[in-house]
Amino acid sequence: LVWTDPPATSGCRSCVLNNLDLTAEKSGSTGAIFPNGLTGPDSINNVERIRVSVEEGDEITFKVEATNLSTASQSYALIITGCMASEPCVNCQEISSPSTMDQVADGAQSTSRGLRKA
């Protein structure tokens, strides 16, 4: 997940103005999976990444939530890579351990959406 945050005041050290939170849930597991190796939401960075170990049959649900918006809306980009079909993966190139959902595959899926203030 990545977004361009509005400019903060000069000299600000922790100044994400529009905070978006990425979480994932894995079928059969309890609790959310948080980004950047944290045990809770990341309120400091405007780039968030989740790596999930998967086995055949696992379903992963990703959620992007606006927890604080200083503007009326915030666009973002979300990219998901890995073998995500029920058929065997074709043309996958492993770039980490085989049980990690961080693989490069032909036709990687991505989406770009925006959030609006309620």
Buried (B, 14 or more C-beta within 10 A) or exposed (E): BBBEBEEEEEEEEEEBBBBBBBBBBBEEEEEBBBBBEBEEBBEEBBEBBBBBEBEEEEEBEBEBEBEEBEEEEBEBEBEBBBBBEEEEBEEBEEEEEEEBBBBEBEEEEEEEEEBEEE
